[in-house]
Amino acid sequence: MGPDPAPEPHSMVKTHVEESLGANPGDAALNPADQVAMGVHPEIPTGFLGSSRGRAFRALGHRPYRLLFAAFLVNQTGFWISHLAMQGLMARLSGNEPLWLGLLFFALFIPAFAIAPLAGLAADRFDRQRMMLASYGVVALLSSLLAVLVGSDAITAHGLLAISLGLGTSFAFAGPASFALAANAVPASDMASAVSLQSAANNLTRVVGPMAAAPILAAGSFEWAFAAFVVSALIAAALIGAMRVAPYEAEAEEGGILARLSAGFEHARERRPALPALAVVAMLSLFGVSHSALLPVYAEVVLGDIEAFAWIVVATGSGAMLGALSIGYREARPSMRGASLWMLVYSVAMGVFALTSDLTVALVSQFAIGWSYFAVMTSLQTLVQTLVDESRRGRVMSLFQVAWAGLVPWGGLLMGATADALGVSTTLALGAAICAVYGLGVLVWALRG
């Protein structure tokens, strides 16, 4: 028997939803079962993936998504190995000076805040698959340079910051393209599965990556950690290159860069409730997840055991992975009401964490924090992805990236400064209270709407 015929590539439509859906595009855009709105031909998975038990994993029934998922898994594992090595290297170069460690974190993540909108514009203008290939190529190049400099003992703290900024810029450009490509790799009915799987994989690599990095860091061989990131980036690029999706064709638009950026924001405002969803993400990033910057201090000062920090990280990651998958199992469409309820759960768990000095209670509350946080983020990302037009997807998802990752460095600085003045427990309790008040307000708004 000859080989099976190659599957038809998924289609990336360049037309507005209005052009393909006719009289009532708003309703169709809100319906995640509508395949035309996403421009993706439906494929019906069979066996476990086609059953209710396999609903959360259904996106894996589509070959383009399987390749994208594998690329994400491999690249993120390499990132965590490299990230921990960068922290260890900076500690060695700076004499474990907190300021330099803070600058390293800032250099890596500030591009997600500063240039993500431009990256979103690029994702709406250029081929998303090629953008990701270029990003992985830059990551491999910069990581290779870092490995060589470390191996030859020529690296400096300033040089490490410069390379970190370059890596952060590459990550920022890959983000909106990755969001858009994931949406183009599955039909809209499997969007929740696709988003929840990527969120779960992100948390899985937060455990696997550090485990793989441990022996490298123990030996002080940082150059091998950076070499591992080179290999993972190249493997991820090969997987992305193997995806069969129709080349993205951008729509012609009038106006300059500012006008096009404004069009993306205006589109988010028009596609209700995309903008309120982004606001919830921003609030949780600033006053919720940013509390992770205080976890080492919390472990030492409140729990009296710095080694408890590792267990807190494991508890948070485990809850986050299961929380992300839980959204993939839900049959109901993601909504602002559901997200606000999860935000309230997050607030209660964070409040308990702030007020306890018992390790068991702290671990249980952090598990709940991880679960509820990623339940909110996964459901809202799914909601926003189903609302936006293809031609504006990159720009709107870049706003999601700014709200999710771009605000975390600022939130961490805010949490740190407040903790210096008021103490760790008080700061955590204030963050929980702010999230609770906002979540309650969103719930009231959603019920009235």
N, C-alpha and C positions, 0 to 999 in steps of 0.2 A: 504494500500500500504506500502511496506517496504521502508527502507531508500534508497536513491540514492547510487549507487556504488561510492566508493571513487575514486577521480581522480588519474590518474597515476602521480607519482612524476616527477618533472622536472629533466632532465638529466644534470649532471655536467660532461661533457666529460673531460678526462685527456689527450686526444691525441692532437697533434699540429694541427693547421688548415691545414697545408700542407698535413697531412695524410688523412684528410677527404674530401679535396676539389680537389686534383689532380693537374692538370698542372699549373693552374694560381691562387695560393692561395692569392697572394697580392690583386688581383682585388676583390676576394670574401671577403676578410677581410675588404675591404673598402666599401662593400655593406651592409648597415644595414638591408636590406630586406632578407639577406641570413640567414636562420635559422640554417643551419648546422654549420656555422662558430661559432655560439654561443653555439651550443650543447643544445638548448632548443626547445622542441616540440611546434609548434605554436598552440595557441588557439584563435579562432576568437570571440571577444566580440560581443554581440548583443545589440540592443536597443541604448540608448544614447551613451554608450561607443564605440559602433561600428560605430557611425556616425561621420561626419567631425566635428560637434560641440563638440563632446566628445573626440576628438583626444588627447588632452593634458592629459586626465584622463584615457586613455586606459589601462595603466599598472594596474589599479585597477581591471580590468577584470580577473586578474590572482590571485588565492587565495594565493599562497606563497608570492606574492608581497604585497597583502593587509595586511597580517600579519606583514611583515617586515615594511611596512609603518606605521602601527599602533604602532609597537614597537618603531620606530624612533620618532613618534609624542609624545608618552607618556614619553619616556626617555629624550628627549630634553626639554620638559616642566619642568620636574623635575630638569634637569641640570640648567636651567635659574633661577629657584627658589633658588636652592642651591648656584649658582654662586653669585647672589646678596647678599645672606645671608653671604657668605664668605667675600665679600667686606665690608659689614657692620660690621661684627665681627672683621675683621682686623683693620678697622678704630677705633673701640672701644678699641682693645687691644694695638694699637700703638699710640693712641692719634691723630689719623687721619694724620699720618706721610706719605707723598707721597712716600718716598722710600720703605716703607713696602708694600704699596698698589701696587707699581711697581713690587716688588719681588713676590707678590702673583700672579699677572698676568703672570710673567715670569715662575714661578714654574708650573702653570697649562698648559702652552702652549709650553714650550721648549721641552718636550718629542716628540711633533709632528715633531720637527726638528731633534732631536738627535737620536731617536731610530725608527722612522717610517720605514726606510729601513729594519731593522731587523724584524719589524712587518709585512712588505710585504713579506719577505722571509718565515716567519712563516705561512702566509696565503696561500702560495704556497706549503707548506710542510704538514700542518695539516688541519683537517676538519674546514671549515670556520664557520659553524653553531656552532660547539662546542667552537670555539674561542670567538665568540660573547657571548655565554652563560657564559663562564669563565670571560669575561670582565665585564658583568653586575653583576656577582657574587662578583667580587672584588669591584666594585663601591658600591654595597649594604653593603658589609662588612666595607669598609672605612667610608662610610657615617654614618653607625650605630655607629662606634667608635667616630666619630666627634660629633654626637648627644649626646652620653653618656658623653663625656668630657665637652661639653658645658653645659649640664644639671647639671653636678656635679661641675661646675665652676672650672674645672681643666685644661682647655685649655690655651695654651700660644701662642704667635705669632710664635715662632719657631715650635711648634707642629702643628700649622695650616699650615705652609709652608711645613712641611714634609708630611702631609696628602694630601695637594694639589699636591705635586709632584707625590705621588702614584696614585691619581686620574688621573692626566695628562698622566701618563704612561699607565694606563688602557685605556684611550681614544685613545691613540696613537696606541695601539694594535688592538682596535676595528675598527679603520678607514679602513685599507686595506681590512679586512675581510668583513666589511659592503659593501664596493664598489663592491667586488667580488660577494658577495651573492646577491646583487641587480641585477647584470648582469645575474646571474644564475636563477633568479626568473621570468624573462620575456624573450620572444623571442626578437631578435635583432631589429625587426621592431618597438617594443614598448620601446626601450632603451631611446629615447628622452623623452617620457612621464614619465618613471621611474625616470630619473635624475631630470627633471624639477619639478616633484611632491615633491621629497625629498628636493630640494632647496627651494621650496615654503613653505614646512612645517617647514624648519629651520627658515625662517623669520617669519612665523606665531607664532612659539613658542617664538620668541624674544619679541613678544607683549603679548601673553597670559601668559607666565611665570612670567614676572615682575608684571602683574596685579594680578596674584594669590599670588605673594610674598609680595605685598604691605602691606596687613593687618598684616602679620606675622612680617615683619620688623618694622612696626610702633609700634608693641607691644614689640619689642626687644626680641622676643622668637625665637632666631636663631635655637635652637635645633629642633623645629617643622619643619623648612624649610629643615633641613638635614634629618629628618624622612620622609618628603615627597619625597625626592630623593631616599631613601631606597625603599619606596613603588613603585615608578615609575620604578626603576631599576628591581625590582622583577616582576612587571607586564610585562615589556618589555622582560624579560627573558622567561616568560611563553609563550608569543606570538611567540618569535623566536623558542622556543622548539616545538611549534605546526606546524611549517612550514614543509611541505612534499617535500623535495628535496633529490635527490640521494646523498649518502655520497660522499664527494670529495675524489678522489684517486690521490695522487701526483705521478708525473712521477719520475722515478729514474734518478738522476743527479750525475755526477762525480764532484769531487773537494770539497773544504771546503766552509766555509761561504763567504769568500771574493770572491771566484770564482763564487758562485751563485749570489751574489749581483751584480757582474760585468755582469753576464749574463742578469740580468734584465735590467740594463742600456743599454747594447748592443742591447737588443730586442727593447727598446724604440727608439734607434737610427735607427734601421733597419726598423721599422714600421712607415715610414714617413706618415704624418708629426707629429708624436707623440712628438718628442723632441722639435721642434719649438713651439708646443702647450703648453708644460710644461714651456718653457721659457717665453711665454706671461703671463701665470698664475703667474710666479715668479715676473715678472716686475710689474704687477698690485698689487701684495701683498706688495712688498717693497715700491713702490712709489705712490701707489693709495690708497688702502683700509686702509693702515696704518695711513692715515690722521685722522681716527676716534679717535686716541689717543689724538688729539688736539681739538676735538669738544667742550668739556666743556670750555676750555680756549677761543676758538673762540666765543662761545656764550656770555661769560662775557666781553671779551676785545673788540671784533669787533662789536657785536650786542648790547652790553651794557645790556644784560639781561641773567643771568645764567639760568633762568627758560626756556629759549628758547631751551636749550639743549634737553629737553624731546621731544619737537615738532620736532626737527631735527631728532632724533632717529626714531620717528614714520614715518616721511616722507621718510627716507631712507629705513626702513623696508617695508613700503607699496610698494614703487617702486621696491624693490628687489623681493618681492613675485610675483608681476605682471610680472616683467622681466623674472623670471624663468619660469613661466607658458607660456609666449609668445613663448619660444623655443619649448615647447611641442606641440604647435599648428602649428608650421611650418612643411610644407610638405617637404621642401628642406632639404637635408642632411647637417649637420653642416660642416663648412669649415673654413680654416684659413682666407680667404678673409672676410667672414661674421664677424668673431671674431675681425679682425683688424678694421673693420668699427665701431663696437660697442665700441672698445677701443678708437677710435677717438671721438665718442660721449661722452664717459666717460670723456675724457680729456677736452673737451669744457665745459661740465657741471661743472667739478671741477675748471676750470679756472674762470668761472662766480662766483662760490661760493667763491673763494679766493678773488675776487675783490669787492664783494658787501658788503654793511653794512645794507641792507634792509632785514627784516625778511621774507617777502613774496618771494622775489627773492631767498633768501637762501634756503627756504623750497622747492621751485620748482626745483632748481638746485640739491638739495639733493635727491629729488624724481627721477630725471633723473640719478643721480649717482648710486642710488640703482638699478634702472631698468637696466642700461647698464652694470654695474658690474656683476650682476648675469646672464645677457644674455650671456656675455663672458664666465663666469665660467661654466654655465650649458651646453652651446654648446660645449666647449672644453672637458669637462668631458665626454659628450656623444661621441664625436669624438674619444677620446683616448680609451674609453671602446670598441668601435667597431673595433679598429685596432689590439688589442693585443690578443695573444694566451691565452688560458685558463691556461696553465701551468706557464705563466709568469704574469698573471693578477695582483696578489697580489703585486709583486715587482714594476711593472710599476705604479699601483695606489698608492703605498706608495710614489713614487716620486711626484705624483700629490698632495698628502697630505703634503709633505714637501714644495712644491712650494706654495700651497694655505695657509695652517695654520702655517706651521713651520717657514716661513719667516716673518710673521706678527709681532712677538715680536721684531725682529731685526729692521724691518721697523719703528715700533713705537719708539724705542730708537733713531733711526736716525732722525725721524721727530722731536722728542722732543729736541734733541741736536741742530738741525738746527734752530728750532723756538726760542730757548734761545738766539741764536746768531743773527738771522736775523729778527725775528718776525713771528707771526702766518700767516698772509696773504702772506708774501713773500715766506714762506716755502710751503704753499699750492699751490701757483702759480708755483713754481719750480717743485713740484711733477706733476702738470698737464702738464707742458712743457715736462718733461721727458717721460711721458706716451704718449703724442702726437707724439713726435719724433719717439719713438719706434713703436707705432701703424702705423705710416706712412711708416716706413721701412718694417714692416711685410706686409702691403698692397702691396707695390711695389714688394716685394719678391713673394707674392702669385699670383699676376697678371702675373709675368714673368714665374712662374712655370706652 
